[in-house]
Amino acid sequence: MAYQKFIVDAMLGKLARWLRILGYDTLYFKDMEDWKILKIAKNENRIILTRDRGLCNRAKKNSIECFLVLPDEEIEKTLALLSHKFGLLLDINPDASRCSECNGILEKKDKNLWVCTKCKKEYWKGRHWDTITEILIKARSLKDSYESTKHRGHRPASREESGENS
């Protein structure tokens, strides 16, 4: 699967931070007009993540991929759905993570210390690491449940389709 890049609208700052932690190049602007989001997404081949149906509809009319996040959806469910749809990996690798604040690249400084090359924010494995891990475990479990129900209701392949001869 190709490496995914995202642009997240103002309503989904928390999701932007999570995608960055997971290592995905994710742009987030607190205040940007829809047409600018569409332009950046088109020019940089980014997937738009939004709660705005109108923005999503305009994106699709312009052949820009868009994913509509439902209101009040827990972060675990949103991550699971994105993983199911786009093949995102729901594992944290601090050596591949991005700065949750500015999307900059993290540089390893010590065994458990990383520094953003852009804004200089420091990251380390602390108590918050357990919370992140728990949320990702829940998200993977939800994704697995989506995968297991993916093919329900489809007819089995015919003998011709499966290559079996009678």
Buried (B, 14 or more C-beta within 10 A) or exposed (E): EEEBBBBBBBBBEEBBBBBBBBBBBBBBBEEBEBEEBBEBBBEEEBBBBBBBEEBBEBBEEEEBBBBBBEEEBEBBBBBBBBBBBBEBBBEBEBEEBBBBBBBBEBEEEEEEBBBBEBEEBEBBBEEEEEEBEEBBEBBBEBBEEBEEEEEEEEEEEEEEEEEEEE
